[in-house]
Each structure stands twice: as C-alpha cells, then as structure tokens.
Amino acid sequence: MDQTTLVNLDIDAGRKAVEALDAAHIKVNVALSMVSSDYDDWRLVLSSPSLDQTHLLKAYEKVAVILRDRFSMMLPPILILPTKDPFIRELRKIFGKAKDVNGMRLGGQTIGNRFIDNAYVYRIQ
C-alpha cells in the first residue's frame, strides 16, 4: 500500500475540523485521522450520537455544512461511523477512560473490525 505521510498541516486541519464541530454543538466522541486496510489514503474518522441518523447521507451533509468554507487547506476524506460500530465501540472501551489521548498514535493492530495501518488520535471519549 502506498500511503502518504500525515504531516503537521493535515494534523492541524483535523484538529480544526473537530473544533468547528464542537463549536456547532456536535459532540464528537471519536475523532482520528487513519489509514486502514479498507482505504489507501488518510481518512478523518468521526463518530458522534449527533451524527447517528437513519440516512448516513444526512450526517455527511450536516458535517459538510459546518466545515464548508472554513479551511484554506483541503481536508482528507471524512468517514462517519455510527457509535454502535464495532470499531468505535472497541476504541471507546480500550481508550475511553484514558486521561488524554490527543496526539496518540495507533498502528499495526486490529481494533473492532478494522486493521489500522496508521492513525493519529484527536479524541476518544
């Protein structure tokens, strides 16, 4: 798999996206930039009860409206996962009580139903 390296600009863009969602009262429980075996590029993974909707497209639209025109740089593709997704559940079970996971790196492991090649964590609650 040929994957680009996550650089400081990308890390900062993900952090600002999470801050913008917080400001819009979307409580994001899980936020991380990740490369998994499912995708060959970095994805900004988000999970929030506010985004758990019957139609996933509505969740993506909600996030797009909030993030539109806020960034001079391009955000990575966004992957919204339901709070009941096995990956999200296991992340929260393992790291949810940790004092501070911001900046933690993950990789080379399977969590839930996904193999993580590389990840940078913003939040796991």
PyMOL CGO cylinders between C-alpha atoms (Angstrom):
from pymol import cmd
from pymol.cgo import CYLINDER

trace = [
    CYLINDER, 0.00, 0.00, 0.00, 1.40, 3.38, -0.97, 0.3, 1, 1, 1, 1, 1, 1,
    CYLINDER, 1.40, 3.38, -0.97, 0.27, 5.87, 1.63, 0.3, 1, 1, 1, 1, 1, 1,
    CYLINDER, 0.27, 5.87, 1.63, 1.34, 9.44, 2.14, 0.3, 1, 1, 1, 1, 1, 1,
    CYLINDER, 1.34, 9.44, 2.14, 2.69, 10.60, 5.46, 0.3, 1, 1, 1, 1, 1, 1,
    CYLINDER, 2.69, 10.60, 5.46, 0.44, 12.58, 7.75, 0.3, 1, 1, 1, 1, 1, 1,
    CYLINDER, 0.44, 12.58, 7.75, 2.11, 15.97, 8.15, 0.3, 1, 1, 1, 1, 1, 1,
    CYLINDER, 2.11, 15.97, 8.15, 1.56, 18.80, 10.63, 0.3, 1, 1, 1, 1, 1, 1,
    CYLINDER, 1.56, 18.80, 10.63, -0.77, 20.66, 8.22, 0.3, 1, 1, 1, 1, 1, 1,
    CYLINDER, -0.77, 20.66, 8.22, -3.00, 17.59, 7.98, 0.3, 1, 1, 1, 1, 1, 1,
    CYLINDER, -3.00, 17.59, 7.98, -2.95, 17.09, 11.75, 0.3, 1, 1, 1, 1, 1, 1,
    CYLINDER, -2.95, 17.09, 11.75, -3.85, 20.75, 12.26, 0.3, 1, 1, 1, 1, 1, 1,
    CYLINDER, -3.85, 20.75, 12.26, -6.69, 20.53, 9.70, 0.3, 1, 1, 1, 1, 1, 1,
    CYLINDER, -6.69, 20.53, 9.70, -8.20, 17.54, 11.51, 0.3, 1, 1, 1, 1, 1, 1,
    CYLINDER, -8.20, 17.54, 11.51, -7.93, 19.33, 14.86, 0.3, 1, 1, 1, 1, 1, 1,
    CYLINDER, -7.93, 19.33, 14.86, -9.62, 22.45, 13.43, 0.3, 1, 1, 1, 1, 1, 1,
    CYLINDER, -9.62, 22.45, 13.43, -12.40, 20.31, 11.94, 0.3, 1, 1, 1, 1, 1, 1,
    CYLINDER, -12.40, 20.31, 11.94, -13.10, 18.76, 15.34, 0.3, 1, 1, 1, 1, 1, 1,
    CYLINDER, -13.10, 18.76, 15.34, -13.07, 22.23, 16.96, 0.3, 1, 1, 1, 1, 1, 1,
    CYLINDER, -13.07, 22.23, 16.96, -15.54, 23.51, 14.33, 0.3, 1, 1, 1, 1, 1, 1,
    CYLINDER, -15.54, 23.51, 14.33, -17.87, 20.58, 15.02, 0.3, 1, 1, 1, 1, 1, 1,
    CYLINDER, -17.87, 20.58, 15.02, -17.60, 21.26, 18.77, 0.3, 1, 1, 1, 1, 1, 1,
    CYLINDER, -17.60, 21.26, 18.77, -18.48, 24.92, 18.17, 0.3, 1, 1, 1, 1, 1, 1,
    CYLINDER, -18.48, 24.92, 18.17, -21.54, 23.77, 16.20, 0.3, 1, 1, 1, 1, 1, 1,
    CYLINDER, -21.54, 23.77, 16.20, -22.62, 21.63, 19.20, 0.3, 1, 1, 1, 1, 1, 1,
    CYLINDER, -22.62, 21.63, 19.20, -21.83, 18.33, 17.53, 0.3, 1, 1, 1, 1, 1, 1,
    CYLINDER, -21.83, 18.33, 17.53, -20.29, 16.35, 20.40, 0.3, 1, 1, 1, 1, 1, 1,
    CYLINDER, -20.29, 16.35, 20.40, -17.72, 14.17, 18.69, 0.3, 1, 1, 1, 1, 1, 1,
    CYLINDER, -17.72, 14.17, 18.69, -16.91, 11.12, 20.82, 0.3, 1, 1, 1, 1, 1, 1,
    CYLINDER, -16.91, 11.12, 20.82, -14.28, 9.69, 18.48, 0.3, 1, 1, 1, 1, 1, 1,
    CYLINDER, -14.28, 9.69, 18.48, -12.08, 11.63, 16.07, 0.3, 1, 1, 1, 1, 1, 1,
    CYLINDER, -12.08, 11.63, 16.07, -8.91, 10.37, 14.45, 0.3, 1, 1, 1, 1, 1, 1,
    CYLINDER, -8.91, 10.37, 14.45, -7.04, 10.51, 11.18, 0.3, 1, 1, 1, 1, 1, 1,
    CYLINDER, -7.04, 10.51, 11.18, -6.49, 6.97, 10.00, 0.3, 1, 1, 1, 1, 1, 1,
    CYLINDER, -6.49, 6.97, 10.00, -5.22, 4.77, 7.20, 0.3, 1, 1, 1, 1, 1, 1,
    CYLINDER, -5.22, 4.77, 7.20, -6.81, 1.34, 7.36, 0.3, 1, 1, 1, 1, 1, 1,
    CYLINDER, -6.81, 1.34, 7.36, -6.73, -1.73, 5.16, 0.3, 1, 1, 1, 1, 1, 1,
    CYLINDER, -6.73, -1.73, 5.16, -10.14, -0.61, 3.84, 0.3, 1, 1, 1, 1, 1, 1,
    CYLINDER, -10.14, -0.61, 3.84, -8.74, 2.59, 2.30, 0.3, 1, 1, 1, 1, 1, 1,
    CYLINDER, -8.74, 2.59, 2.30, -5.39, 3.50, 0.80, 0.3, 1, 1, 1, 1, 1, 1,
    CYLINDER, -5.39, 3.50, 0.80, -5.46, 7.11, 1.98, 0.3, 1, 1, 1, 1, 1, 1,
    CYLINDER, -5.46, 7.11, 1.98, -5.91, 9.08, 5.17, 0.3, 1, 1, 1, 1, 1, 1,
    CYLINDER, -5.91, 9.08, 5.17, -9.48, 9.49, 6.42, 0.3, 1, 1, 1, 1, 1, 1,
    CYLINDER, -9.48, 9.49, 6.42, -10.80, 11.77, 9.14, 0.3, 1, 1, 1, 1, 1, 1,
    CYLINDER, -10.80, 11.77, 9.14, -12.90, 9.30, 11.14, 0.3, 1, 1, 1, 1, 1, 1,
    CYLINDER, -12.90, 9.30, 11.14, -15.73, 10.80, 13.18, 0.3, 1, 1, 1, 1, 1, 1,
    CYLINDER, -15.73, 10.80, 13.18, -18.34, 9.27, 15.45, 0.3, 1, 1, 1, 1, 1, 1,
    CYLINDER, -18.34, 9.27, 15.45, -21.00, 11.13, 17.38, 0.3, 1, 1, 1, 1, 1, 1,
    CYLINDER, -21.00, 11.13, 17.38, -24.50, 10.41, 18.66, 0.3, 1, 1, 1, 1, 1, 1,
    CYLINDER, -24.50, 10.41, 18.66, -25.49, 13.63, 16.84, 0.3, 1, 1, 1, 1, 1, 1,
    CYLINDER, -25.49, 13.63, 16.84, -24.44, 12.01, 13.57, 0.3, 1, 1, 1, 1, 1, 1,
    CYLINDER, -24.44, 12.01, 13.57, -26.19, 8.67, 14.17, 0.3, 1, 1, 1, 1, 1, 1,
    CYLINDER, -26.19, 8.67, 14.17, -29.04, 9.07, 11.75, 0.3, 1, 1, 1, 1, 1, 1,
    CYLINDER, -29.04, 9.07, 11.75, -31.23, 6.78, 9.72, 0.3, 1, 1, 1, 1, 1, 1,
    CYLINDER, -31.23, 6.78, 9.72, -29.69, 8.08, 6.50, 0.3, 1, 1, 1, 1, 1, 1,
    CYLINDER, -29.69, 8.08, 6.50, -25.92, 8.37, 6.65, 0.3, 1, 1, 1, 1, 1, 1,
    CYLINDER, -25.92, 8.37, 6.65, -26.01, 10.90, 3.82, 0.3, 1, 1, 1, 1, 1, 1,
    CYLINDER, -26.01, 10.90, 3.82, -27.75, 13.35, 6.20, 0.3, 1, 1, 1, 1, 1, 1,
    CYLINDER, -27.75, 13.35, 6.20, -24.85, 13.01, 8.64, 0.3, 1, 1, 1, 1, 1, 1,
    CYLINDER, -24.85, 13.01, 8.64, -22.34, 13.78, 5.89, 0.3, 1, 1, 1, 1, 1, 1,
    CYLINDER, -22.34, 13.78, 5.89, -24.43, 16.76, 4.78, 0.3, 1, 1, 1, 1, 1, 1,
    CYLINDER, -24.43, 16.76, 4.78, -24.53, 18.08, 8.36, 0.3, 1, 1, 1, 1, 1, 1,
    CYLINDER, -24.53, 18.08, 8.36, -20.73, 17.87, 8.65, 0.3, 1, 1, 1, 1, 1, 1,
    CYLINDER, -20.73, 17.87, 8.65, -20.20, 19.39, 5.19, 0.3, 1, 1, 1, 1, 1, 1,
    CYLINDER, -20.20, 19.39, 5.19, -22.38, 22.40, 6.02, 0.3, 1, 1, 1, 1, 1, 1,
    CYLINDER, -22.38, 22.40, 6.02, -20.42, 23.02, 9.23, 0.3, 1, 1, 1, 1, 1, 1,
    CYLINDER, -20.42, 23.02, 9.23, -16.98, 22.63, 7.64, 0.3, 1, 1, 1, 1, 1, 1,
    CYLINDER, -16.98, 22.63, 7.64, -17.70, 24.38, 4.34, 0.3, 1, 1, 1, 1, 1, 1,
    CYLINDER, -17.70, 24.38, 4.34, -15.54, 27.46, 3.69, 0.3, 1, 1, 1, 1, 1, 1,
    CYLINDER, -15.54, 27.46, 3.69, -13.64, 27.12, 6.99, 0.3, 1, 1, 1, 1, 1, 1,
    CYLINDER, -13.64, 27.12, 6.99, -10.38, 25.78, 5.64, 0.3, 1, 1, 1, 1, 1, 1,
    CYLINDER, -10.38, 25.78, 5.64, -7.77, 27.15, 3.30, 0.3, 1, 1, 1, 1, 1, 1,
    CYLINDER, -7.77, 27.15, 3.30, -6.31, 23.64, 3.00, 0.3, 1, 1, 1, 1, 1, 1,
    CYLINDER, -6.31, 23.64, 3.00, -8.17, 20.60, 1.78, 0.3, 1, 1, 1, 1, 1, 1,
    CYLINDER, -8.17, 20.60, 1.78, -9.45, 18.21, 4.41, 0.3, 1, 1, 1, 1, 1, 1,
    CYLINDER, -9.45, 18.21, 4.41, -8.89, 14.50, 3.97, 0.3, 1, 1, 1, 1, 1, 1,
    CYLINDER, -8.89, 14.50, 3.97, -11.94, 12.42, 3.06, 0.3, 1, 1, 1, 1, 1, 1,
    CYLINDER, -11.94, 12.42, 3.06, -14.28, 12.03, 6.01, 0.3, 1, 1, 1, 1, 1, 1,
    CYLINDER, -14.28, 12.03, 6.01, -15.55, 8.68, 7.27, 0.3, 1, 1, 1, 1, 1, 1,
    CYLINDER, -15.55, 8.68, 7.27, -18.51, 8.87, 9.67, 0.3, 1, 1, 1, 1, 1, 1,
    CYLINDER, -18.51, 8.87, 9.67, -19.10, 5.71, 11.68, 0.3, 1, 1, 1, 1, 1, 1,
    CYLINDER, -19.10, 5.71, 11.68, -22.10, 5.02, 13.92, 0.3, 1, 1, 1, 1, 1, 1,
    CYLINDER, -22.10, 5.02, 13.92, -21.46, 4.92, 17.66, 0.3, 1, 1, 1, 1, 1, 1,
    CYLINDER, -21.46, 4.92, 17.66, -22.51, 1.24, 17.61, 0.3, 1, 1, 1, 1, 1, 1,
    CYLINDER, -22.51, 1.24, 17.61, -19.89, 0.29, 15.01, 0.3, 1, 1, 1, 1, 1, 1,
    CYLINDER, -19.89, 0.29, 15.01, -17.61, -2.45, 16.49, 0.3, 1, 1, 1, 1, 1, 1,
    CYLINDER, -17.61, -2.45, 16.49, -14.52, -0.35, 15.72, 0.3, 1, 1, 1, 1, 1, 1,
    CYLINDER, -14.52, -0.35, 15.72, -15.88, 2.69, 17.59, 0.3, 1, 1, 1, 1, 1, 1,
    CYLINDER, -15.88, 2.69, 17.59, -17.14, 0.59, 20.49, 0.3, 1, 1, 1, 1, 1, 1,
    CYLINDER, -17.14, 0.59, 20.49, -13.80, -1.13, 20.99, 0.3, 1, 1, 1, 1, 1, 1,
    CYLINDER, -13.80, -1.13, 20.99, -11.84, 2.15, 20.68, 0.3, 1, 1, 1, 1, 1, 1,
    CYLINDER, -11.84, 2.15, 20.68, -14.03, 3.65, 23.39, 0.3, 1, 1, 1, 1, 1, 1,
    CYLINDER, -14.03, 3.65, 23.39, -13.74, 0.55, 25.56, 0.3, 1, 1, 1, 1, 1, 1,
    CYLINDER, -13.74, 0.55, 25.56, -9.93, 0.49, 25.35, 0.3, 1, 1, 1, 1, 1, 1,
    CYLINDER, -9.93, 0.49, 25.35, -9.13, 4.23, 25.42, 0.3, 1, 1, 1, 1, 1, 1,
    CYLINDER, -9.13, 4.23, 25.42, -12.31, 5.97, 26.62, 0.3, 1, 1, 1, 1, 1, 1,
    CYLINDER, -12.31, 5.97, 26.62, -11.17, 6.31, 30.22, 0.3, 1, 1, 1, 1, 1, 1,
    CYLINDER, -11.17, 6.31, 30.22, -7.62, 7.42, 29.39, 0.3, 1, 1, 1, 1, 1, 1,
    CYLINDER, -7.62, 7.42, 29.39, -6.75, 10.83, 30.75, 0.3, 1, 1, 1, 1, 1, 1,
    CYLINDER, -6.75, 10.83, 30.75, -5.51, 12.25, 27.45, 0.3, 1, 1, 1, 1, 1, 1,
    CYLINDER, -5.51, 12.25, 27.45, -5.33, 10.51, 24.08, 0.3, 1, 1, 1, 1, 1, 1,
    CYLINDER, -5.33, 10.51, 24.08, -4.83, 13.64, 21.98, 0.3, 1, 1, 1, 1, 1, 1,
    CYLINDER, -4.83, 13.64, 21.98, -1.80, 13.06, 19.76, 0.3, 1, 1, 1, 1, 1, 1,
    CYLINDER, -1.80, 13.06, 19.76, -1.63, 9.33, 20.46, 0.3, 1, 1, 1, 1, 1, 1,
    CYLINDER, -1.63, 9.33, 20.46, -0.51, 7.19, 17.53, 0.3, 1, 1, 1, 1, 1, 1,
    CYLINDER, -0.51, 7.19, 17.53, -2.01, 3.83, 16.69, 0.3, 1, 1, 1, 1, 1, 1,
    CYLINDER, -2.01, 3.83, 16.69, -0.99, 1.35, 14.04, 0.3, 1, 1, 1, 1, 1, 1,
    CYLINDER, -0.99, 1.35, 14.04, -0.28, -2.21, 13.09, 0.3, 1, 1, 1, 1, 1, 1,
    CYLINDER, -0.28, -2.21, 13.09, -3.27, -3.56, 15.00, 0.3, 1, 1, 1, 1, 1, 1,
    CYLINDER, -3.27, -3.56, 15.00, -6.85, -4.64, 14.58, 0.3, 1, 1, 1, 1, 1, 1,
    CYLINDER, -6.85, -4.64, 14.58, -9.44, -2.85, 16.66, 0.3, 1, 1, 1, 1, 1, 1,
    CYLINDER, -9.44, -2.85, 16.66, -13.04, -3.94, 16.33, 0.3, 1, 1, 1, 1, 1, 1,
    CYLINDER, -13.04, -3.94, 16.33, -13.42, -4.98, 12.74, 0.3, 1, 1, 1, 1, 1, 1,
    CYLINDER, -13.42, -4.98, 12.74, -10.71, -2.78, 11.21, 0.3, 1, 1, 1, 1, 1, 1,
    CYLINDER, -10.71, -2.78, 11.21, -6.98, -3.11, 10.79, 0.3, 1, 1, 1, 1, 1, 1,
    CYLINDER, -6.98, -3.11, 10.79, -5.27, 0.21, 11.48, 0.3, 1, 1, 1, 1, 1, 1,
    CYLINDER, -5.27, 0.21, 11.48, -2.15, 0.77, 9.41, 0.3, 1, 1, 1, 1, 1, 1,
    CYLINDER, -2.15, 0.77, 9.41, -1.53, 4.19, 10.96, 0.3, 1, 1, 1, 1, 1, 1,
    CYLINDER, -1.53, 4.19, 10.96, -3.61, 6.65, 12.97, 0.3, 1, 1, 1, 1, 1, 1,
    CYLINDER, -3.61, 6.65, 12.97, -3.38, 9.96, 14.81, 0.3, 1, 1, 1, 1, 1, 1,
    CYLINDER, -3.38, 9.96, 14.81, -5.96, 10.37, 17.58, 0.3, 1, 1, 1, 1, 1, 1,
    CYLINDER, -5.96, 10.37, 17.58, -7.69, 13.66, 18.37, 0.3, 1, 1, 1, 1, 1, 1,
    CYLINDER, -7.69, 13.66, 18.37, -10.31, 12.34, 20.75, 0.3, 1, 1, 1, 1, 1, 1,
    CYLINDER, -10.31, 12.34, 20.75, -11.74, 9.13, 22.16, 0.3, 1, 1, 1, 1, 1, 1,
    CYLINDER, -11.74, 9.13, 22.16, -14.42, 9.53, 24.84, 0.3, 1, 1, 1, 1, 1, 1,
]
cmd.load_cgo(trace, "trace")
